[in-house]
């Protein structure tokens, strides 16, 4: 769990670096694809579709993921872990991995340019997924069981009325 938190913090640093470029504070150095390719990705029409830079949202999401991973690690050691907290953590981890895949696809098929640090950010999201799976999978299962049970109780009540 702490390794996942460390990776999430690293992801926040990378996303913060990219956000600094999008905010005009610096220019990102890209050793693999060059500055023009990176600028095309970071300043594409899609990256400016939201009122705040998308990399800034990514940095905030990574920081939240890091904080939640640390909180869960401490809660688990104290025996205070809750299924809902694992479910929220799982939703964030899965959401970040899906967002990373989507952003890589956008680079490849829409912008037709690549950004090394953007790819590193996506890799971080994907690396966290298997590390965190054992933490959030039981919470997902418990939440799904509760939803199914509540749904079946509601269905039974409707049939008897």
N, C-alpha and C positions, 0 to 999 in steps of 0.2 A: 504494500500500500504506500509506503514512503517512497519507493522508487517511482511509482506512478505520480506522486506529488512532486517529486524532483523533476520528472519529465514535464509535467504540466507547468512548473515554474520556468523551465527552459523554453517551453513553447510560448509563455507570456513574454519572455525576453525577446525572442525572435519576432513575435507579432508586434511588440512595442517598437522594435527597430524598424519594421516595415511601416508602422503607423507614423513614425517620425518622418519618414520620407513622404507619405501621403499628406502630412500636415505642412510640408515644406521646410522642415527643420534641418534636414540633411539629405544627402543622396545615398541610396543603398549601393554598396559595392557588390557586384555579382561576378564571381570568378569563373563561372561556367557558361553563362548565357550572355554576359555583357550588360552594360548599362541601358542600352536602347531597348533590349528585350524586357528587362525588369521594369523600366519606366512604362512600357506599353501595358504591362500587366497591372502595375500599381496605380496607373492613372487612366485605366480603361473606363468606358462609359458605365459598365456594370459596377466597377469598384466605387464609383461616385454616385450610385443610385440611392444610397441612404444618406441621411443628413450628417452622419459621422462616418469617418473612414472605416471600411470593413475590417482592416487590420486592428484598429482600436477596439472594435467589438470582439475580435478574436483574442486580443490580449486580456480583455476583461473576463471573457469566458474561461480562458486558461487559468487566470488568477482565482476565479470562483471554483474551478475544478480542483486546483491545488489546495485551497483552503478546506474544501469539503473532504478531500482525501485525507488530509491531516486530521481533521475533526473526526472522521470515521475511524481512523487508526487509533486515536486516543479513546474514543467511545468503545471500540471493540476490546481494547485492553482492559477497560474498566467494566466490561460486561454490560454496557449500556447501549449497544447498537440497536437501532430500530429498523424494521423493514422499509418504512417509508423513506428513511434517509438513504438507504442503499438504492432504493428505486430512483430517487432524484439523482443520485450520483451516476447510476447506470444510464439514465436518460441523457445526462450531460455528456458522458463518455461516448455513448453511441452517437449522439447528435454531433459532437465534434468530429468523430471519424467520418460520418456521412458528409458533413460540411467540407471536410478536407478532400474527400473524393470528388465532391461537386466542384470545388474550386480548381482542382487539377484538371477536371474535364473542361471547365470553362477556359483555362489556359490553353489547352490543346485544341479545342474545337471552335471556340468563339474568338478569343484574342489571338490565337495562333502564335503565341510567344510564351516563353517560360521565365520563371523567376526562381533562382536557386533557393533563397530563403523561404519563399512560399512553399516550395516542395518540401523543405526541411520541416516546416510547420505541419504540413499534412502528414509527413512520416511520424512526427511526434504523436499526433492524434491516433494514428494507426498502432503505434507501439504501446500506447497506454491501454488500448482495448483489451488485449489478452492478459495484461498485468492486472487489470481491474475486474475482469470477468468473474472471478471467484468471489469477489466482494459484492457485486451487484446482482448476480444471477439469483441467489436465494431471495433477495428482496423483490425482484421481478416476479418470481414464482409465487411468493406469498401474496403479493398484490393481485396477481391474476387470479389466484384461487379465491380471494375475497370478492373480486368483481364477479366471477362466475357464480359463486354462492349467492351473492346478493341478487344477481340477475335471475337465478333459478327460483329464489324465494318470491320475487316479484311476479314471475310467470305463474307460479303455483297459486298465488293470491288472486290473480286475474281469472284463472280458470275456475276457482271456487265461487267467485262472485257472480 
